[in-house]
Amino acid sequence: MTTPTTRRSPSAAWKRGGAVGVSARLDDVPGLDPAAFGLGERRRVPFRPVLPSSGGREGRQHPPRQAELLLQPVAGGGRAPLRPRHAPSRWRLGSRRRYTACLGVAPQPELPLVSYVSELVLRDPAVARARDALARGESLTQEDSVRLFDAPLLELGRLAGAFARDRHGDRVYFTVNRQLNPTNVCVLSCKFCDYAKRPDDPTAYTMGEREIKAHVDPEIHEIHIVGGLHNKWRFENYLDVIRWVKEVKPDLKVKAFTAVEIDFFCRLTKHDATWVLERLREVGLDALPGGGAEVFSERVRRELFHQKIGARRWLEIHEIAHRMGIPSNCTLLYGHIETRAERVQHLILLRELEARAPGFYAFIPLAFQPGTTGLVRRQASAIEDLRTIAVSRLVFDNVPHVKSYWVMLGQDTAAAAIHFGASDLDGTIGVEKIAHAALARSPVGMAEEAMVHTIREAGKIPVQRDALYGVVKEYQVEDCTLVQ
């Protein structure tokens, strides 16, 4: 049987004998860390337990480390899973990990007993509608996705965080990598780009073999190669970049050349994308980056980058790559002259491509860096960044990861985004030139220890990966104190 509904104070409910005591805290809400948002002291909330019944008091006994209780709130309806006092909470960030570490048990990958999404109690109608659709296994419509941008931020974050935890538990990924930008000489003139230079510009550069090989650190697991469309380079020059990298570290995973560059190689060689991608794979290409997509809006394309390939060609190249077994990432450049509806349209086109030809590992929202372009007065706010990441996570029900790209977001916003659906912080990067040419204020690189610390501070489990999401190392939790 269940205990009768009570209106006693939380303290009274906590101290009563018989049933196992429980405590509901704000940080028991999936995807929400109150301290991260300055919500102050934790508060207990009155709940009445829904206890299993087998007749008599023995039906109310709870052995240690048994499955968590389902507790029903006194007010507001709905059900939310919480924990007995003596058992580790699967809702408390990282606590089961600490629990097994203290027992000397090797932690195993954890899958939720029930869907985090379906158990959420939400007040906002738009967020609740999205929760219901996702719980039924349905993709969000464009109309519902646009509405989410106006939803209360923390409600949106709770749902996106729960959606990410349904897929990855408490694990957040990163990689030890380097970014290699072999040249900034480019035949295009995109209005939003501070990186590209004309050949006669005093700041133009082109790397040679020695400089490129110097970028290959023995400790890295991935190298990310993108650059300008050099007016004097032939396709063979770009192949040499990968060859030189592989000469230094043959087992290094190479993620190289955006769809814009692949299209450029097609025009240089007068061959199709399949031929170009096959030649790149022969010299060591493992995956494509997701850059060059910008935003799939013909209006924005005409205004900002009319010389660059449009949505149809970008999607075509990535579909060809996926069908060849070459995986990729996908991106969105936001925070300039695009609308929220155009952002959502972009996401849905990517989602449809993934449904036709699976191959995306991650989606990376790229916050536009105004630099000296004059397009906008300032970068998108941190709140807009978090909204974009959360909505992206909810729209992409078929893409494994959403990245929080710290280079463009800044370290603080990138860390907060872990609670808004992001499950990857990208990598240590090394020397990054494209965003910093646009005056990005983030450091030029982040040490492995700093990445681990950032993820742990968010209450998550750091997992180092390679370019193809092979696990290199899962970090042990230093603190073995059980959460009381």
C-alpha positions as CSV (number, residue, x, y, z in Angstrom):
1,M,0.0,0.0,0.0
2,T,1.0,3.6,-0.3
3,T,1.4,6.0,2.6
4,P,-1.4,8.6,2.9
5,T,-0.9,12.1,1.5
6,T,0.6,14.4,4.1
7,R,0.9,18.2,4.4
8,R,3.5,18.0,7.1
9,S,6.7,20.0,6.8
10,P,9.7,18.6,4.9
11,S,11.6,18.2,8.1
12,A,8.8,16.2,9.7
13,A,8.6,13.9,6.7
14,W,12.3,13.5,6.8
15,K,12.4,12.4,10.4
16,R,9.4,10.1,10.5
17,G,10.3,6.4,11.1
18,G,9.0,3.4,9.2
19,A,9.6,4.3,5.6
20,V,13.0,5.2,4.3
21,G,13.8,8.9,4.6
22,V,14.3,10.8,1.4
23,S,15.5,14.2,0.5
24,A,14.6,16.1,-2.7
25,R,17.1,18.8,-3.6
26,L,17.1,21.1,-6.5
27,D,20.3,19.4,-7.8
28,D,18.4,16.1,-8.0
29,V,16.7,17.5,-11.1
30,P,18.5,16.0,-14.1
31,G,20.6,18.5,-16.0
32,L,20.4,21.2,-13.4
33,D,23.2,22.3,-11.0
34,P,21.7,25.1,-8.8
35,A,25.2,26.4,-7.8
36,A,26.1,26.9,-11.4
37,F,23.2,29.3,-11.8
38,G,23.4,31.1,-8.5
39,L,20.2,29.6,-7.1
40,G,21.5,29.6,-3.6
41,E,21.0,27.2,-0.8
42,R,19.5,23.8,-1.5
43,R,15.9,23.3,-0.3
44,R,14.1,20.2,0.8
45,V,10.7,19.7,-0.9
46,P,7.9,17.6,0.7
47,F,7.2,14.3,-1.0
48,R,5.2,11.2,-0.1
49,P,6.8,7.9,-1.1
50,V,5.1,5.5,-3.4
51,L,6.3,2.3,-1.7
52,P,6.1,-1.3,-3.1
53,S,3.5,-3.4,-1.2
54,S,3.6,-7.1,-0.5
55,G,1.3,-6.9,2.6
56,G,2.4,-5.8,6.0
57,R,5.5,-3.9,7.0
58,E,7.9,-6.2,5.3
59,G,6.7,-4.8,2.0
60,R,8.2,-1.5,3.0
61,Q,11.7,-2.6,3.7
62,H,14.5,-1.5,1.4
63,P,17.8,-3.4,1.3
64,P,20.9,-1.2,0.7
65,R,21.8,-0.3,-2.9
66,Q,18.4,-1.5,-4.2
67,A,16.7,0.3,-7.0
68,E,15.6,3.9,-6.2
69,L,12.2,4.8,-5.0
70,L,9.7,6.6,-7.1
71,L,8.4,9.5,-5.2
72,Q,5.3,11.5,-5.9
73,P,5.2,15.2,-5.1
74,V,2.5,16.5,-2.7
75,A,1.7,19.3,-5.1
76,G,2.0,19.7,-8.9
77,G,1.3,16.0,-9.9
78,G,3.6,13.8,-11.8
79,R,6.3,11.5,-10.6
80,A,10.0,12.0,-10.1
81,P,12.6,9.3,-9.2
82,L,14.6,10.0,-6.1
83,R,16.7,7.8,-3.8
84,P,16.7,6.2,-0.3
85,R,19.2,7.9,2.0
86,H,21.5,4.9,2.2
87,A,21.7,4.2,-1.5
88,P,23.6,6.1,-4.2
89,S,21.5,8.3,-6.4
90,R,21.5,7.7,-10.1
91,W,20.1,11.3,-10.4
92,R,22.9,12.9,-8.4
93,L,25.6,13.8,-10.8
94,G,28.5,11.3,-10.6
95,S,27.5,9.8,-7.2
96,R,27.1,6.2,-8.3
97,R,30.6,6.5,-9.8
98,R,32.0,7.5,-6.4
99,Y,30.0,4.7,-4.7
100,T,31.5,1.9,-6.9
101,A,34.9,3.5,-6.6
102,C,34.7,3.3,-2.8
103,L,33.7,-0.3,-3.0
104,G,36.6,-1.1,-5.2
105,V,34.3,-2.2,-8.0
106,A,35.2,-1.3,-11.5
107,P,32.4,1.0,-12.7
108,Q,30.5,-0.3,-15.7
109,P,28.7,1.8,-18.4
110,E,25.4,2.8,-16.9
111,L,22.1,2.8,-18.8
112,P,19.1,4.5,-17.3
113,L,16.5,2.1,-15.7
114,V,13.9,4.5,-17.0
115,S,14.0,7.3,-19.4
116,Y,15.2,10.5,-17.8
117,V,13.1,12.5,-20.3
118,S,9.8,10.7,-19.7
119,E,10.2,11.2,-15.9
120,L,10.6,15.0,-16.0
121,V,7.9,17.2,-14.5
122,L,7.8,20.4,-16.6
123,R,5.6,23.5,-16.3
124,D,6.2,25.2,-19.6
125,P,3.8,24.0,-22.3
126,A,6.3,24.1,-25.2
127,V,8.9,22.2,-23.3
128,A,6.4,19.7,-22.0
129,R,5.1,19.1,-25.5
130,A,8.7,18.5,-26.7
131,R,9.2,16.0,-23.8
132,D,6.1,14.1,-24.7
133,A,7.1,13.9,-28.4
134,L,10.6,12.7,-27.5
135,A,9.2,10.1,-25.0
136,R,7.1,8.7,-27.8
137,G,10.1,8.5,-30.1
138,E,9.0,11.3,-32.4
139,S,11.2,14.0,-33.9
140,L,10.4,17.6,-33.1
141,T,8.6,19.6,-35.8
142,Q,10.1,22.9,-37.0
143,E,7.2,24.8,-35.4
144,D,7.7,23.2,-32.0
145,S,11.5,23.6,-32.2
146,V,11.3,27.4,-32.9
147,R,8.9,27.8,-29.9
148,L,11.6,26.2,-27.6
149,F,13.8,29.3,-28.2
150,D,11.3,31.3,-26.1
151,A,10.8,28.7,-23.4
152,P,12.2,29.3,-19.8
153,L,15.9,28.7,-20.0
154,L,16.2,26.3,-17.0
155,E,13.2,24.2,-18.1
156,L,14.7,23.9,-21.6
157,G,18.1,23.0,-20.0
158,R,16.5,20.3,-17.8
159,L,14.9,18.6,-20.8
160,A,18.0,18.8,-23.0
161,G,20.2,17.6,-20.2
162,A,17.9,14.7,-19.5
163,F,17.9,13.8,-23.2
164,A,21.7,13.8,-23.3
165,R,21.8,11.6,-20.1
166,D,19.5,9.1,-21.7
167,R,22.1,8.6,-24.3
168,H,25.4,9.0,-22.5
169,G,24.8,8.8,-18.8
170,D,27.1,11.1,-16.9
171,R,29.9,10.8,-19.4
172,V,31.3,13.9,-21.2
173,Y,33.8,13.4,-24.0
174,F,36.9,15.3,-25.1
175,T,40.0,14.6,-27.2
176,V,43.7,15.4,-27.1
177,N,44.1,16.9,-30.5
178,R,45.7,19.6,-32.6
179,Q,44.2,21.9,-35.2
180,L,46.3,22.5,-38.3
181,N,45.5,25.4,-40.6
182,P,48.1,25.0,-43.4
183,T,47.3,28.2,-45.2
184,N,45.1,31.3,-44.8
185,V,45.3,32.2,-48.5
186,C,41.8,31.9,-50.0
187,V,40.1,32.7,-53.3
188,L,36.8,33.4,-51.5
189,S,35.7,36.6,-49.9
190,C,33.1,35.8,-47.2
191,K,31.9,38.8,-45.3
192,F,31.9,37.0,-42.0
193,C,35.5,35.7,-42.2
194,D,38.5,37.4,-40.7
195,Y,40.8,34.5,-41.3
196,A,41.1,34.4,-45.1
197,K,43.7,36.6,-46.8
198,R,44.7,37.5,-50.3
199,P,48.1,36.2,-51.5
200,D,49.7,39.7,-51.3
201,D,48.4,40.4,-47.8
202,P,51.3,40.9,-45.4
203,T,49.6,38.5,-42.9
204,A,49.1,35.7,-45.5
205,Y,51.0,32.5,-44.8
206,T,51.5,29.0,-46.2
207,M,53.1,26.2,-44.2
208,G,55.8,23.9,-45.6
209,E,56.6,20.3,-44.7
210,R,58.7,21.1,-41.7
211,E,56.0,23.4,-40.1
212,I,53.3,20.9,-40.7
213,K,55.2,18.0,-39.2
214,A,56.0,20.1,-36.2
215,H,52.3,20.3,-35.4
216,V,52.1,16.6,-34.9
217,D,52.6,16.0,-31.2
218,P,53.2,12.4,-30.2
219,E,50.6,12.6,-27.5
220,I,47.6,13.6,-29.7
221,H,44.9,11.2,-30.9
222,E,43.3,13.4,-33.6
223,I,44.4,16.2,-36.0
224,H,41.8,18.6,-37.5
225,I,43.0,20.1,-40.8
226,V,41.1,23.0,-42.4
227,G,42.4,26.0,-44.3
228,G,41.9,28.4,-47.2
229,L,41.4,27.6,-50.8
230,H,44.9,28.5,-52.0
231,N,45.0,30.0,-55.5
232,K,48.3,28.4,-56.4
233,W,47.9,25.0,-54.7
234,R,47.0,21.9,-56.6
235,F,45.2,18.9,-55.2
236,E,48.5,17.2,-54.7
237,N,49.5,19.9,-52.2
238,Y,46.5,19.1,-50.0
239,L,47.3,15.4,-50.3
240,D,50.8,16.1,-49.1
241,V,49.5,17.7,-46.0
242,I,47.9,14.4,-44.9
243,R,51.0,12.4,-46.1
244,W,53.4,14.5,-44.0
245,V,51.2,14.1,-40.9
246,K,51.0,10.3,-41.3
247,E,54.8,10.1,-41.8
248,V,55.2,11.5,-38.3
249,K,52.4,9.5,-36.6
250,P,50.9,6.7,-38.8
251,D,48.2,5.7,-36.4
252,L,46.9,9.3,-35.9
253,K,43.2,9.9,-36.8
254,V,43.0,12.5,-39.5
255,K,39.8,14.7,-39.8
256,A,40.4,16.9,-42.7
257,F,38.9,19.3,-45.3
258,T,35.4,20.7,-45.2
259,A,32.8,20.2,-47.9
260,V,33.8,23.6,-49.3
261,E,37.4,22.3,-49.7
262,I,36.2,19.0,-51.2
263,D,34.1,21.0,-53.8
264,F,37.2,23.1,-54.5
265,F,39.3,19.9,-55.1
266,C,36.6,18.7,-57.5
267,R,36.9,21.8,-59.6
268,L,40.7,21.6,-59.5
269,T,40.8,18.0,-60.7
270,K,37.6,18.0,-62.8
271,H,36.5,14.9,-61.0
272,D,33.5,14.2,-58.8
273,A,33.4,14.1,-55.0
274,T,33.6,10.3,-54.9
275,W,36.9,10.3,-56.7
276,V,38.3,13.1,-54.6
277,L,37.3,11.4,-51.3
278,E,38.7,8.1,-52.4
279,R,42.1,9.8,-53.1
280,L,42.0,11.5,-49.7
281,R,41.2,8.2,-48.0
282,E,44.1,6.5,-49.8
283,V,46.6,8.9,-48.1
284,G,45.0,8.6,-44.7
285,L,41.8,10.6,-44.3
286,D,39.5,9.1,-41.5
287,A,36.7,11.6,-41.3
288,L,35.4,15.0,-42.5
289,P,35.0,18.0,-40.3
290,G,31.6,19.8,-40.3
291,G,32.7,23.3,-41.2
292,G,31.6,25.3,-44.2
293,A,27.9,24.7,-43.7
294,E,27.4,28.1,-42.1
295,V,23.6,28.3,-42.1
296,F,21.4,26.7,-44.8
297,S,19.6,29.9,-45.8
298,E,19.7,31.2,-49.3
299,R,19.0,34.7,-48.1
300,V,22.0,34.6,-45.7
301,R,24.2,33.0,-48.4
302,R,23.4,35.7,-50.9
303,E,24.2,38.4,-48.3
304,L,27.4,36.9,-46.7
305,F,29.0,34.2,-48.8
306,H,27.6,34.1,-52.3
307,Q,30.8,32.6,-53.7
308,K,30.6,29.6,-51.4
309,I,28.7,26.4,-52.0
310,G,25.1,26.3,-50.8
311,A,23.1,23.9,-48.7
312,R,22.4,21.4,-51.5
313,R,26.1,20.9,-52.4
314,W,27.2,20.7,-48.8
315,L,24.6,18.1,-48.0
316,E,25.4,16.2,-51.2
317,I,29.1,15.9,-50.3
318,H,28.5,14.7,-46.8
319,E,25.9,12.2,-48.0
320,I,28.5,10.8,-50.5
321,A,31.1,10.6,-47.7
322,H,28.7,8.8,-45.4
323,R,27.7,6.3,-48.1
324,M,31.4,5.6,-48.7
325,G,31.9,4.9,-45.0
326,I,33.6,8.2,-44.2
327,P,32.0,9.7,-41.1
328,S,31.8,13.4,-40.4
329,N,30.6,16.2,-38.1
330,C,28.1,18.9,-38.9
331,T,28.0,22.6,-37.8
332,L,25.9,25.7,-37.6
333,L,27.3,29.2,-37.6
334,Y,24.9,31.3,-35.6
335,G,24.7,34.8,-34.0
336,H,25.0,37.0,-37.1
337,I,22.1,37.9,-39.4
338,E,20.2,34.6,-39.4
339,T,16.9,34.1,-37.7
340,R,16.0,31.5,-35.2
341,A,13.6,29.9,-37.7
342,E,16.6,29.7,-40.2
343,R,18.6,28.0,-37.5
344,V,15.9,25.4,-36.9
345,Q,15.5,24.8,-40.7
346,H,19.3,24.2,-40.8
347,L,19.1,21.6,-38.0
348,I,16.2,19.8,-39.6
349,L,18.0,19.5,-43.0
350,L,21.0,18.0,-41.2
351,R,18.7,15.6,-39.3
352,E,17.0,14.5,-42.6
353,L,20.5,13.8,-44.1
354,E,21.4,11.7,-41.1
355,A,18.2,9.7,-41.5
356,R,19.0,9.1,-45.2
357,A,22.7,8.4,-44.8
358,P,23.9,7.9,-41.2
359,G,27.4,9.1,-40.5
360,F,27.4,12.2,-38.3
361,Y,29.3,11.8,-35.0
362,A,28.6,15.2,-33.6
363,F,26.9,18.5,-34.2
364,I,28.8,21.7,-33.3
365,P,27.0,25.0,-32.9
366,L,29.6,27.7,-33.7
367,A,29.1,31.0,-32.1
368,F,29.9,33.8,-34.6
369,Q,32.9,35.9,-33.7
370,P,32.3,39.4,-34.9
371,G,35.9,40.4,-35.0
372,T,36.3,43.3,-37.5
373,T,33.5,42.2,-39.8
374,G,31.0,44.8,-38.6
375,L,28.1,42.4,-39.1
376,V,26.9,42.6,-35.5
377,R,28.0,44.7,-32.6
378,R,28.7,41.9,-30.2
379,Q,28.8,38.1,-30.0
380,A,25.6,36.2,-29.0
381,S,24.9,36.2,-25.3
382,A,25.7,33.2,-23.1
383,I,22.0,32.7,-22.7
384,E,21.5,32.5,-26.5
385,D,24.4,30.1,-26.7
386,L,22.8,27.8,-24.1
387,R,19.4,28.0,-25.8
388,T,21.0,27.1,-29.2
389,I,22.8,24.1,-27.7
390,A,19.7,22.9,-25.8
391,V,17.4,23.2,-28.8
392,S,20.0,21.5,-31.0
393,R,20.2,18.6,-28.7
394,L,16.4,18.1,-28.7
395,V,16.1,18.4,-32.5
396,F,18.9,16.0,-33.2
397,D,17.3,12.8,-31.9
398,N,19.5,10.8,-34.4
399,V,23.0,12.4,-33.9
400,P,25.0,11.0,-31.0
401,H,26.7,14.1,-29.7
402,V,26.3,17.9,-29.4
403,K,29.5,19.7,-28.8
404,S,30.2,22.6,-26.5
405,Y,33.0,24.2,-28.5
406,W,34.9,26.1,-25.8
407,V,37.1,28.0,-28.3
408,M,34.1,30.1,-29.5
409,L,31.9,29.9,-26.4
410,G,34.6,30.6,-23.8
411,Q,35.4,28.2,-21.0
412,D,32.6,29.2,-18.6
413,T,29.8,29.0,-21.1
414,A,31.1,25.8,-22.5
415,A,31.1,24.3,-19.0
416,A,27.6,25.4,-18.3
417,A,26.5,23.9,-21.6
418,I,27.2,20.4,-20.2
419,H,24.0,20.9,-18.3
420,F,22.1,22.0,-21.4
421,G,22.6,18.9,-23.6
422,A,26.2,19.0,-24.6
423,S,28.1,15.7,-24.2
424,D,31.5,16.7,-25.8
425,L,33.9,19.6,-25.1
426,D,35.9,19.1,-28.3
427,G,39.6,19.0,-27.6
428,T,42.8,20.6,-26.3
429,I,43.2,22.1,-29.9
430,G,46.8,23.5,-29.5
431,V,47.2,26.5,-31.7
432,E,43.8,27.5,-33.3
433,K,43.9,30.3,-35.8
434,I,40.5,30.7,-37.4
435,A,38.4,31.8,-34.4
436,H,41.3,33.8,-32.9
437,A,41.8,35.7,-36.2
438,A,38.2,36.9,-35.4
439,L,39.4,38.0,-32.0
440,A,38.0,35.1,-30.0
441,R,38.8,35.7,-26.3
442,S,39.3,32.1,-25.3
443,P,42.8,30.7,-24.8
444,V,44.6,29.3,-27.8
445,G,44.7,25.9,-26.3
446,M,43.5,24.0,-23.2
447,A,45.6,21.4,-21.3
448,E,44.3,17.9,-20.8
449,E,44.2,18.5,-17.1
450,A,42.0,21.6,-17.5
451,M,39.6,19.6,-19.7
452,V,39.3,16.9,-17.1
453,H,38.8,19.5,-14.3
454,T,36.1,21.4,-16.2
455,I,34.1,18.2,-16.7
456,R,34.5,17.0,-13.1
457,E,33.5,20.4,-11.8
458,A,30.2,20.0,-13.7
459,G,29.7,16.7,-11.9
460,K,30.3,14.5,-14.9
461,I,32.7,11.7,-15.8
462,P,35.5,12.7,-18.2
463,V,36.2,10.4,-21.1
464,Q,39.0,10.9,-23.5
465,R,38.3,9.8,-27.1
466,D,39.8,9.7,-30.5
467,A,38.3,11.3,-33.7
468,L,36.0,8.3,-34.2
469,Y,34.8,8.3,-30.6
470,G,36.9,5.3,-29.6
471,V,37.5,5.5,-25.9
472,V,41.2,6.3,-25.1
473,K,40.8,6.7,-21.3
474,E,38.0,7.1,-18.8
475,Y,39.2,9.1,-15.8
476,Q,38.8,7.8,-12.3
477,V,37.0,10.0,-9.8
478,E,39.4,11.3,-7.2
479,D,36.8,11.9,-4.4
480,C,35.4,8.6,-3.1
481,T,33.1,10.3,-0.5
482,L,29.5,9.1,-0.8
483,V,27.0,11.9,-1.2
484,Q,24.8,11.9,2.0
